[in-house]
Amino acid sequence: MDELWRWTAADLAHAIRTRRISSSEAVTACIERAHQVNPTLNAIVELRADEALLAAREADRAVTRGDALGPLHGVPVTTKVNVDQAGCATTNGIVALKDAIAREDSPVVSNLRKAGAVIFGRTNTPAFSFRWFTDNDLHGRTLNPWSKAHTPGGSSGGASSAVASGMGPIAHGNDLAGSVRFPAYCTGIFGLRPSFGRVPAFLPSATQERPLSAQLMSVQGPLARTVADIRLALGAMAGADARDPWWVPAPLAGPAPARPIRVAMTVNAAGIDASPQIADTIRRAAGWLADAGYLVEQVEPPDMAEAAALWDTLAHGEALHFMATTIEELGDDRIRRAFAGMTRNTPRLDAEGHMRALARRTTLIRNWAGFLERYPLVLGPVCAEPPFPWGLDVDSFEGMDRVLRAQGTQFMVPLLGLPAISAPAGFVDGLPVGVQLIGARFREDLVMNAAEVIEARHPATTPIDPTFGA
């Protein structure tokens, strides 16, 4: 029998439910795997081993009693240090918040617990969760298990590194600008950004509400090594919570679309062409979908570059008002440099200009809704380039400009409120790369179905051991 840390969450859940294995065995295996590889990767910055083993033993007693069991009953998972988890510090990678102990769980953490998951660790994020490189003065740098010279992504880089290296089958992340999809892309796993309103979000420890752009565009979502585990995790995370007024009780599966399902394929990264290697990866994935009966056409979706630019106008524009002073006072040197670089070309709008930008967002959402009626899926780049070398965003303004240009297709999706999955689909120079599948709002089912086709043609290459020493 393979080591339990290699198992999928779906297999672990079934084996625990049927008493083939115990939750204690599964959780112990992941903790031991973390002891083995985390000193090299620094993905989990708070290992809650004793607490998790107590929870696992209680999960095993529930099985023995014949209690009703949730879909993730007894399965080990991780959460990110930027959401509240009772008894843990919500550090968000900031030294000044190292003792900011949460008193209650955020909705996504609460929903994971309700589903029976055993939370055994907290994963790293860049300071303020505001870079595509996971590094901070409090917890240090998280490495990509494929290459210590390249980013594991951000801001959910700790989550992606942990899953890719086998520390846990499912990790929680969140995504305002690609923070689930890009880390999954960099480490060869799946990352789902759910629709806006699908998974409830709230930070009980916050002293004020988030900026409106974050309220409308930031979502919580899962990272995993298989689509089946993504599907399982989404169902667990998506439960109702009255603390999020934006949550929508939408079904997890919609009506069957007309067949064949039409897919718009593009190598346009919201204004620039993807690199030749990434374009080849997209075209290869398009062929796999066509082989499976999808009708794939090279068609440009509407307003891609404008949507990416409007994301910058709104998200970075509001961050300049809500976060600039705090980043200057509490941030580390890297986040101060990164923030200056990423916002230096952001339009400085007055109140009227900002309101007009928000109004224009509605037009773009409407245009995409009409397009997705004709093409229920869009296949394109996650990023225009392979995973970035470390420090590209802070070495120079030119480096940050390169990062921003490459990430346009990640920015436009949050602006539009749509679901999207990053699916591994190949390698470039030994580094994993993938493709992005975008669907209509609340049609994660169609996105995941198509991702399973890609998964069948590009079987999992994780979990892996780090390819370098400590």
N, C-alpha and C positions, 0 to 999 in steps of 0.2 A: 504494500500500500504506500503510495507517495506520501511524503511528509505533508502534514495537514496544512501547513502554511502555503503550500502550492494549490490547494483546493479552491474552487470558486465559492462564492458566498451561497449560491443556489445549492451546490452539492453539500456544503457544510450544514445549511439549514435543514435539508432533507435528512441527512444522516443523524443530526441531533434529534430531530422530531421522531425518527424511527428507532432511536437508541442504538444505532450502529456505532456512534461515537458520542462523547459527552461535550457539552460546551466548555467544560474545564479543560479538556484535552485540546480543543481548537484554540482557545484563548492562550493557553500555555505555549502552544506551538508558535503563535504569532509573537508572543512576548520573547520567546527564545530566539526567533528569527531577528527580532529587533536588536536584541543583545549582540547578535552576530554581525549585522551589517550597518546598524545605525551609527556606531562610532565612526564609520567611514563617511556616511552620507549626511548625517545630521538632519534627517527628515522629521523625525518625531522629537520634539523638544521638551515634552513632558510625558513620560511613560507612567501611566496610572496602574501599575501592575497589581498591587495589593487590592485596590478597589475593584479592578476588573475581575480578578479571581473570585472575590466574594460574590460579585454579580453573576459570574458563570456558575458558581455552585448553586446559587438560588435558581438560576435558569434550569439547571439539571433537576432540582427538586420539583420545579413546576412540571417538567416532563413526567416525572415519576408520579406526581399527584393526578395527572391527566387533565391539567388546566388547559384552557383555550390558549393557543400559542400564536404569536404574531409571525409575520412572514420572514422576519430576520431573527427569530428566537435563538438566542445563544451565540449569534454570529459576531465575531470581533470586527469592529470598525474604528476609524479615527475621525476626529473633528479638528477643525482649524482654530488657531488661537485668536481669531478675530470675532468669534461668536461666544456668547455667554454660555457657560456650562457651570452649574452650581458647584461651588467649592473650588473652582479653578480660576486662575488669573486670565482675564481677557486682555492679553498684552498687546496684541496687534503688532508685535515686533518692536515695541517702544520701551526703552529702559524705564521711563517714568511711570509706566503702567505695570511693572513687574509684580506689584502687590495688589493689583485691582481685582480682588476676588469677587466673582459673580455670586449673587444670592439665589438666582433662579436660572433655569434653562431658557435659551432662545427657542422659538417654535420648532426649528429644524432638529435641534438636539432632543427636545421633548418628543417629537414624532419618531425619531430613531429609537428612543427608549420604549415608546409605546409599541413599536414593531418588534421589540424583544432584543434589539441589538445590544451588545456589550461594548461600551466605549473604553478602549484600553490605552489610547494615546491622543495627544494633541500635536498637530503638525505646524510646521514653520510657515511664515509669510514674510515678505519684505515689510519694512516699517510703513505703517499706515495702509498696508496691502495695496501699494500704489506703484509697483514696478513689475516688469516682466522677468525680473531676476530676484531670486529669493535669498536675501542677505540682510542682516540688521545687526546693530551693535549689541542687542540683548541676547539673541540666540545664536548668532553667527550665520555662516553660509551653508545652505543646503546644496548638495551636489547631485548632478544627474548621474544615475548609475551607468549610463552608456559612455559618459565622457566628463571628466572633472573640468575640462576646458570650456564646456558649453552649459548654458543655463538649463535647469530642469523646468523652466517656465516660472511664471508668477501671475497672480500672487499665490496660487495654490501649489507652489513648487514643492513644499513639504509633503502635501497630499500625493502628488504625482510620483515623487521619488519613493515614497513609502509603498505605494501600490505596485509600481513597476519592479521593485526589488523584493516583493513578497512579504512585506511586514504586515499587510492586511489586505483582504480582498476588495474592500470598499472604503473609500475615503470621502468625507464631506468637503466640498469647496464652495466658493461663490464667485460670481461672474458679473462684472460691470463693464469690462473692456476686453474680455477674453480670458479671465483668470481661472476658468475651468478648462476651456478648450485649448488654450496655448500650452499649459503644462502637460495635458494629455498628449498633445502633438509632439512635444519635445521628448517624451519618455516612452512612446510606443504603446499607449493604452487608450481607452475610450473616456471621453469626458462630455457630459451632457449639460448644456445650458437649457433649462426648461423655459417654457413660455412665461412671460410676465404674468403673475397672478396664480401660477400653478403651485408653488411651494411657499408656505407662509414664512415671513421674515419679520423679525423685531429684535432689537437689542435692549433688554430691560435695563441694563446699566447705563445707557446713554443719558446724558443730561439734556439733550435737545433732539428734535427730529432730524433726520438726515436731509440733505438738500433734495429738492424736488426731483432733480435728474436721477439721483441715486434711488429715490423711492420708485420711480417709473422704470428704471433700467437695470438695477442690480437684482440678481436672483441667486438662490441657493441651489446647488446641484451636486450630483455624484460623479466620482471618478472610479473606474473599475477596469479589470482586464478583459471582461467579456460583456457583450451586449445584454445577455441574460441577467447579469448582475446589475447593470445599469437600470434595466427595467424593474428589477426587484427593489433597488434602492429608491427609484423615483416613486414607486407606489408607497413605500414607507415614509418618505419625506413629505408627501403631498397632502397629508391629513389636515383637516380644518384646524384653525387656531384663531380665536376671536381677536387676538392682539394685532393681527394684520388686516386692516380694512380693505386692502387691495386683493386679498385672496379670493379666488373664484372656484366654486364647487363644480368644476368641469369634469366630465368623465375622462378616464385615462385612455379610452379608445373611442374613436369617432366612427361615423358611417363608412362603409367600404367605398373607395373612390372608383370612378369609371376605369376600366381596363382597356388597354395597357396604361399603367400610370406614366404620365409624361414627366420627364426630368429635364430641366434646363441646365445644361453644362456650360460653365464658364471658367476660363483661366485668368479672368480679370480680377485683380485684387483691389477692387474699389478705386480704380483710377490708374493703376500700373499693372503691367503684365507680371504674372508669377514667373519665377526663374524657370529656365528650361527643364530642370530636373523636377520641379514641383508641377509644372504643366504636364510633363510626361506621366507623373503619378496620377494626376486627375484624369487624364485620358484613359489610362489603364483601368482605373476604377469605373469610368463610364462604360468601358467594354464589359466589365463584369456585370454591371447592372443590366446592360443590353442582353447579355447572355441569359440573364434570369427573367427576361420578359418585359423589362422596363423599356419605354420608348424614350431614348435619350437624344436630345437635339442640342446643338451648340447655339444657345440663345442668351443674349445679355439681359439680365433682369434690370428693372428700372432704377434710376437714381442712385446707383451704388456709391459713386464718389461723393455725391451731395449728402447722402445719408451719413457717410463716414465723417465728412467735414462738419455736419450738423451735430453729430455726437460730440466732437471736440468743442464746438461752440457752447453746447449746453453743459456737458459733464465737466470739462476743464474750466469753462467759464464760471460755473458755480463753485468749483473747488477753489478758485482764486479768492472767492469771498469767504467760503466756509473753512478752508483748510490752510491757506498760505501762512497765516501768523502762527498757527499751531505747529506746522511743519518746521518753520524757522526756529521756533522755541524748543520743541521737543524732538525733532527729527535728527537722525544721524547725518553725517556728511553726504553719504550716497543719495539718500532720499532728497536732501535739499538740492543737490546738483541735478538729480533726475527731474524733480518737479520744475525747476527753473527751465530745463531743456524742453520738457513736454508741453509747457504752457507759454513758451516765449512767442509763438505765433498764433496763439488763441485770440480770437477777436474779443476786445474789451467792449461789451455792449452796455448801453444804458437800459433802463427798465423797459422802455418801449421796444428796443431792439430784442431784448430777451423774450418778451412776450410774443413778438412776431416770429422768432425762431421756434418757440414752442408751438405756435399755430402752424407753421410750415411742416413741423413733424407730423401733424395729423394728415396732411396731404400725402406725404411719403408713405405713411402707413396704409392709406387708402389705395395708393397706386400699387403697392405690393400685394394687398389683399386681392385686388383684381387679377394681378399676374399669377398669383398662386391658385386661383380658380382654374386657370388654363394649365399651369405647370405646378402640380402639388408639391414637387420637390425641386430644390436647386442644389446642384453639385458644384463645388468650387474649392478654392484654397482656404485653408485655415490661416496660413501665413504665406507671404510671397517668397520667403526664403526658408532654407533649413534652419534648425535651432541656432540662435545667436551665440557667438563667443562671449564669454564672461566680460562684463564691464562695458559692452558696446554702448549702452545708454548713458553712461556717465563719463566716458573717456573724452567725449567732445560733443558739441551741439550737432555736428554732422552725423555722428553715430546715433544720437537720439532721433534725428530726422529720418535716418534710414530705418530705425525700428518703427517709427510711426507710419511711414509709408507702407511698410510691409504688413502692418496689422489692420489695414482698412476694412477687410471683410469681417474682422472680429468686431470692430466698432459699430458697423451698420446694423448688426443683428440686435444688440440691446436697444438701439434707438427705435427699432421697429417692433420690439416686444415679442420676437419670434423664437421658437425653439431651434436649436442647432446642436449637432453632435460632431465632435472631432473623432475620426476613425482612423487608426493606423492602416497604412496602405503601401508601405515600402521603406527603402533606406536610401540615403544620399551620403556617400563618404562614411559609411558605418554608423550614421545617426538615423534614428527613426523619423519618418515624416508621415503625414496623413492627409486626409481630405475632410472638408466640411460639408455636411448635409443640412440644409435648412428647410423647414416646413412651415405651414400655416399655423397660426396661434392655436395652441392646445392639440396639435397633431404630432406630438412626440411619438405616437405609435407608428406613423408612417416613416418618420425619420429613423427610428430604431429598426424597423423592418428592413429598410434599405441598408442600414449599417450592418445588419446580419448577413446580407449578401456579400458585402465587402469582407467581413470577418471570415466567411467560408472560403474565400479565395486568397486571403492573406491571414493564415492562422496565427494565433497568439505567439509572440516571441518573448513574452514575459510570463512569470517572474524571472529575473536574471540576477546573478551575482554582480556586484560592482566590478567594472573591468579595470580597476586600478586598486592599489593598496591604500591603506590609511595614511 
